[in-house]
C-alpha cells in the first residue's frame, strides 16, 4: 500500500512494509512501529512510525537521540530526518545493501568477535539525550503499569521478582560502572552488509546509561546455547573469564527475559490482538522460567558478589 507522509524533512512517497502472518516463534515483526520504504528528495529511505502503544512505553526522544548518534558514528544507519512529536524516524534504506542477522550468524567466530566489538563501541557515543535505567528499573515500571491496567500476569511473577531483587542487591553491593549502551540483545536488530559483512545496530529503544555487563548479558543469553557456551562468549567479549562478572551478566540476561515478557503482556493489554508481542512475550517468560527455576540459578546468584 502506497501512502504519502509529510515529515519535517519533506514529503515521502512510501510503501508500507508488512510482516508475514503471525506464527508461533521466538521473534516478532517490528510490532512497535509501522514501517515504510520510499524516497525523500530522491534518496531511498526507511521510515519508522511508532505505534500509539509503543509511544506509551518508549522514551521516543531518547531513542531518536541514540539512533542519530549511532548513525553519525557509523554504528547504525544514517538518520535522514526525524519528528519526535509525531514518533517518526527516517533512516537510510539498507534493504538492498544489508541483511538481517540471525542466530546462525552466532556460529561464526568472526561474526561474534565483530558483534561484541560494535556493541562495545556504543560506549563511545554521547547522544544529546539518554535514559538512565537498569533492566531492574524497567521491570519495576512495567510491573506497576500492569497492575494499574489490571492485566493478567504469570503466577510465577512474584518469584521472578524476588530472585531478581536479590540479584540487583548483590550487583549493587559489588558495585558497577555506568556507560551508554545499546541494551537490546536480539540479533534481529543487527544488520550485516552484503559486501564486506560489516555490522550496524538497529532499534535503540532500550538504549540507556547502564552497567556495561547488562549489555553483555542480554547478548549472551541470545547467543549462548548453555552456560559453558556463555563462558566462552564472555571470554571473547571481555578478554578473560571472571566468574562473578559472568554470573552478573547472565542474571542481567535472565532479567531481560522477564522485562521482554512483561512488555509483551502490557502491549497485548494496550492493543488487544497484537499477537506479535504476546507470542514473543510468552517465549521470553518461558526462558525466564527455565533460567530462574533451575538449580544452577541459585549458585549463579551467590557467585555475583563473592
C-alpha positions in Angstrom: 0.0 0.0 0.0 1.5 3.3 -1.1 1.0 6.4 1.2 2.3 9.9 1.4 3.9 11.2 4.6 4.5 14.9 5.4 7.7 14.9 7.6 9.9 17.6 8.9 12.5 16.7 6.2 10.0 16.8 3.3 7.4 14.6 1.7 7.9 10.9 1.4 6.0 8.7 -1.0 6.3 5.3 0.6 5.1 1.7 0.5 4.1 0.1 3.8 6.2 -3.0 4.8 4.1 -5.7 6.4 5.3 -8.9 8.0 4.4 -12.4 7.3 1.3 -13.9 9.0 1.8 -14.5 12.8 3.3 -17.8 13.7 4.5 -19.3 17.0 8.1 -18.4 17.1 10.6 -16.6 19.4 10.5 -13.4 17.4 8.3 -10.5 16.4 7.9 -8.5 13.3 8.5 -4.9 14.4 5.2 -4.7 16.1 6.2 -1.4 17.8 6.3 0.5 14.6 4.7 0.9 11.2 7.5 0.6 8.6 7.5 2.2 5.2 10.0 2.3 2.3 10.2 5.2 0.0 12.2 8.2 -1.4 12.9 11.6 0.1 14.5 14.0 -2.3 15.5 11.0 -4.5 17.2 9.3 -1.5 15.9 5.8 -0.6 14.7 5.9 2.9 13.1 3.6 5.6 10.5 5.3 7.8 9.7 4.0 11.3 6.5 5.3 12.8 6.0 4.3 16.4 2.5 2.9 17.2 0.4 4.5 20.0 1.1 1.6 22.3 4.8 1.8 21.7 4.9 5.5 22.4 3.3 4.8 25.8 6.4 2.9 27.0 9.3 4.0 24.7 11.1 7.3 25.5 10.9 8.3 21.9 13.1 11.4 22.3 15.9 9.4 23.9 15.6 6.6 21.4 15.8 9.1 18.5 18.8 10.8 20.0 20.6 7.4 20.4 19.7 6.5 16.8 21.0 9.8 15.5 24.3 9.5 17.4 24.8 5.9 16.3 24.2 6.9 12.7 26.7 9.7 12.9 29.3 7.3 14.3 28.7 4.7 11.7 27.4 2.2 14.3 23.8 2.4 13.0 22.1 3.5 9.8 22.3 7.2 8.9 19.4 9.3 10.1 17.9 11.4 7.4 15.2 13.2 9.4 13.0 12.8 12.5 10.0 14.1 14.2 9.9 13.2 17.9 6.4 14.6 18.5 5.0 12.5 15.6 7.0 9.5 16.6 8.7 9.2 13.2 12.3 8.5 12.2 13.6 8.5 8.6 16.6 6.3 8.1 18.8 5.4 5.1 17.2 2.4 3.5 19.5 -0.6 3.8 17.3 -3.2 2.2 19.4 -3.7 -0.9 22.8 -3.4 0.8 22.3 -5.3 4.1 20.6 -8.4 5.5 19.3 -9.1 9.0 21.5 -11.2 11.2 20.2 -14.5 12.5 21.1 -17.0 15.2 23.0 -18.9 12.6 25.5 -16.0 12.4 26.3 -16.7 16.0 28.1 -19.9 14.9 30.7 -17.8 13.2 33.6 -16.8 15.4 34.4 -13.8 13.2 30.8 -12.6 13.4 30.8 -13.0 17.2 34.1 -11.0 17.6 32.9 -8.2 15.4 29.5 -8.2 17.1 31.0 -7.7 20.5 33.3 -5.0 19.1 30.5 -2.9 17.7 28.5 -3.3 20.9 31.5 -2.1 22.9 31.9 1.0 20.6 28.4 2.2 21.7 30.1 3.2 24.9 31.9 6.0 23.0 28.6 7.6 21.9 27.4 10.8 23.6 23.8 11.3 22.4 22.0 14.6 23.2 19.6 12.8 25.4 19.9 9.4 27.2 17.9 7.2 29.5 19.4 6.3 32.9 17.8 3.0 33.7 18.7 -0.6 34.5 16.7 -3.6 33.4 15.5 -3.8 37.0 14.2 -0.3 36.8 12.3 -1.2 33.6 10.8 -4.3 35.3 9.5 -2.2 38.2 7.9 0.3 35.8 6.3 -2.4 33.7 5.1 -4.3 36.8 3.4 -1.1 38.1 1.8 -0.4 34.8 0.5 -4.0 34.5 -1.0 -3.7 38.0 -2.7 -0.4 37.1 -4.0 -1.9 33.9 -5.4 -5.0 35.7 -3.6 -7.2 33.3 -3.2 -10.9 34.0 0.4 -11.8 34.9 2.2 -15.1 35.2 1.7 -16.9 38.5 5.5 -17.1 38.8 6.0 -13.3 38.6 6.3 -12.8 42.4 9.0 -15.5 42.4 10.8 -13.9 39.5 10.7 -10.5 41.2 12.1 -11.9 44.5 15.0 -13.6 42.8 15.8 -10.6 40.6 15.6 -8.3 43.6 18.2 -10.4 45.3 20.4 -10.3 42.2 20.0 -6.5 42.0 21.1 -6.0 45.6 24.1 -8.3 45.1 25.1 -6.4 42.0 24.7 -3.0 43.8 26.8 -4.3 46.7 29.6 -5.4 44.4 29.5 -2.0 42.6 29.4 -1.3 38.9 30.4 1.3 36.3 27.9 3.1 34.1 28.2 3.6 30.3 25.9 4.3 27.5 24.9 1.0 25.8 22.5 -0.4 23.2 20.8 -2.7 25.7 18.9 -5.0 23.3 20.4 -8.3 22.5 18.0 -9.5 19.8 20.1 -10.4 16.7 17.2 -9.2 14.5 18.4 -5.7 15.4 21.8 -6.3 13.7 22.3 -5.6 10.0 25.1 -7.3 8.1 26.5 -5.6 4.9 26.3 -7.8 1.9 29.7 -6.7 0.5 32.1 -6.7 3.5 30.0 -8.2 6.3 30.3 -5.1 8.4 27.7 -4.6 11.1 25.2 -2.0 12.1 22.9 -1.9 15.2 19.2 -1.0 14.9 16.4 -0.3 17.4 17.7 1.9 20.2 14.5 1.9 22.3 16.3 0.2 25.2 19.5 2.2 25.0 20.5 3.8 28.3 23.3 4.6 30.6 23.8 1.2 32.3 26.2 -1.3 33.7 28.2 -2.5 30.6 27.7 -6.1 31.8 24.0 -5.7 31.4 24.5 -5.0 27.7 26.8 -8.0 27.5 24.3 -10.2 29.4 21.4 -9.6 27.0 23.8 -10.5 24.2 25.0 -13.7 25.9 21.5 -15.1 26.5 20.7 -14.5 22.9 23.8 -16.2 21.5 24.7 -18.9 24.1 23.3 -22.4 24.0 24.2 -23.1 27.6 26.4 -21.8 30.5 29.5 -23.4 29.0 28.9 -21.6 25.7 28.2 -18.4 27.6 31.5 -18.6 29.4 33.3 -19.0 26.0 31.5 -16.0 24.6 32.2 -13.9 27.7 35.9 -14.5 27.2 35.7 -13.3 23.6 33.9 -10.2 24.7 35.8 -9.4 28.0 39.2 -11.0 27.2 39.1 -13.3 30.3 36.6 -15.1 32.4 35.7 -13.6 35.8 33.1 -15.9 37.4 31.4 -13.1 39.4 31.1 -10.9 36.3 29.9 -13.8 34.2 27.2 -14.6 36.8 26.2 -10.9 36.9 26.0 -10.8 33.1 23.8 -13.9 32.9 21.4 -12.6 35.6 21.1 -9.4 33.6 20.1 -11.6 30.7 17.6 -13.5 32.7 16.1 -10.2 33.9 15.8 -9.2 30.3 13.7 -12.3 29.7 11.3 -11.1 32.4 11.3 -7.5 31.0 10.5 -8.6 27.5 7.8 -11.0 28.8 6.1 -8.2 30.8 6.4 -5.9 27.8 4.5 -8.4 25.7 1.7 -8.6 28.3 1.5 -4.9 28.6 1.2 -4.2 24.8 -1.3 -7.0 24.5 -3.4 -5.3 27.1 -3.0 -1.9 25.4 -3.5 -3.2 21.9 -5.5 -6.5 22.2 -4.9 -9.0 19.4 -1.3 -7.9 18.9 -0.1 -11.4 18.6 3.4 -10.4 17.5 4.0 -9.1 21.0 2.2 -11.8 23.0 3.9 -14.7 21.3 7.3 -13.2 21.9 6.4 -12.3 25.5 5.3 -15.9 26.1 8.6 -17.2 24.7 10.6 -14.8 26.9 8.7 -15.8 30.0 9.3 -19.5 29.2 13.0 -18.7 29.0 12.8 -16.9 32.3 11.1 -19.9 34.0 13.9 -22.2 32.7 16.7 -19.8 33.8 15.4 -18.8 37.2 13.8 -22.0 38.4 16.8 -24.3 37.8 19.2 -25.4 40.5 22.0 -23.6 38.8 20.4 -20.2 39.2 20.9 -20.2 43.0 24.6 -21.0 42.6 25.0 -18.2 40.0 23.2 -15.8 42.2 25.5 -16.4 45.1 28.5 -16.1 42.8 27.7 -12.5 41.9 29.1 -10.8 45.0 31.7 -13.4 46.1 
